[in-house]
Amino acid sequence: KIQPWEDKALYLLQENYLQLLNKYPNIIRLMPSHYKTRTLPLQAINDLIILDNLSIQKPISFQLIPFNYPLTSDLSGKTSLLTAYSQTKLDLTNILPILHNMGIHVIDQLTSRFGDSEFTIGYIHSFRILDKSKIKLNEQNISDRLITALEYIYSNTLPNDPLNQLIITSTLTADDIYILQA
């Protein structure tokens, strides 16, 4: 059955995530239109769950997946999508050097604010990325290590250093790199 994006997302919330719908009754309206165009309803619900789980103890979260939607995009299947979830808007002048030191080439970035003029749930920062040689990342092999390293950098556990690109170019973990940096 063909349904508008908003109806599909609302159905998913009503059927599976009623507690989120009760907490954010106007959530569909709080999602920007540019975000809805680039995101499947189920992914939007997963993004909302991640935003809702952010806290003072964990103010940022990351996800790395293949970029496959929309299928009509020239970059579909050719890049990775790194998503940063945060309670406040990230400053690109801070995150871009971190990604550069990780050996990541950023093709483009889009920020989506879940909220309106009175209330903000959080921000979703989407980066279409390649490695520094402009080759698609193997998300399955590096996702956990990359996410851990980014979380360590944002918690000031791991310094922002060019050695961090070893996450992408080797099998080293953030803990291994921390020892190398010492």
Secondary structure, DSSP 8 states (H G I E B T S, - for coil): ----HHHHHHHHHHHH-HHHHHH-TTHHHHS-HHHHHHS-HHHHHHHHHHHHH--SS--EEEEEEE---STTSTTTTTSEEEEEEESS---HHHHHHHHHHTTEEEEEEEEEEEE-SS-EEEEEEEEEEEETTS----HHHHHHHHHHHHHHHHTTSS---GGGGHHHHSS--HHHHHHHH-
